[in-house]
Amino acid sequence: KGVNVSAAIGNYSERVKTAGVTTDKQDTAVYGLGLGYNGGAWAVGAAVQLDTEKTLRRDVKKTNYGVGASYDFNVAKVYGQYKGGQYKNKLPAGGKYSYDQFAIGVSAPFGATTLSAEYGYNKAKETAATTGTVTKFKGNVFAVQAEYAFSKRTSLVARAGQVANWKNETTNDKSSTQEYTVGLRHKF
């Protein structure tokens, strides 16, 4: 319990040469920082991550950030979060993209079983670099989950949900992705 801080730094570099000529290259860097507080029933946290990627075809900068909180009533835990981000390709044929995600959820223990439900609202905007055309998207997502604990470290998990649901507000095209998962979880 208390305050926790986390940080991440990563770098990746690759060069591909054919007959002595560089035919592809990639330089990627990742920087992240997170801050959290757990004070009994309350838990809150925030994080930010910056990514850069340079290749012969892309010069991309990504920024992702989020904040979340939960409160445990002992009979149920409620939580909410916000996540947003921006993606920009600085090359002339690139473009930019931004998104916002809002989610709420509840989980409740019933003996060895914990049931959970989540709902989220997403919106995004994409801007084409060459034409300046703006396309907006929005969608709702949801999931339900049941987890049965065989012991403190091993449990069976079943999850179902609509994990992606997008509507293009310009063309009215729609797409969605459903996910169904059953798995055995063991904590080492």
Buried (B, 14 or more C-beta within 10 A) or exposed (E): EEEEEEEEEEEEEEEEEEEEEEEEEBBBBBBBBBBBBBEEEEBBBBBBBBBBBBBEEEBBBBBBBBBBBBBBEEEBBBBEBBBBBBBBBEBEEBBBBBBBBBBEBBBBBEEEEBBBBBBBBBBBBBBEBEEEEEBEBBBEBBBEBBBBBEEEEEBBBEBBBBBEBBBBBEEEEEEEEEEEEEEEEEEE
